[in-house]
Amino acid sequence: MPPTVESILALKYRSLLIIAETMYVSQKKAVKFVRGEKRLQRLVDEGRIRYDKPFGATNTMWRYNLADILKNVKTDFRLNELDPGLVVSG
């Protein structure tokens, strides 16, 4: 049975999350991904997004785990169906 568009997208999404597990983004980028400062704060308070502040200087920026951010990205309302043209297996 050939792979479906959905199964290929699911595998790519899981691969992306594995790669992003060790990556961090700034607060500014995290706010853009989750679509809002209050939403980001709520997700952090609920423990759904891990964050870190590197030890050292007092003016160091907060860093948010990219995999957690991607899991909580708000779906774009303009995307109402899958585009098979976006899927390239392999």
Secondary structure, DSSP 8 states (H G I E B T S, - for coil): ----HHHHHHHHHHHHHHHHTT-EEEHHHHHHHHT-HHHHHHHHHTTSS-EE--SS-TT---EEEHHHHHHT----TT--S--GGG----
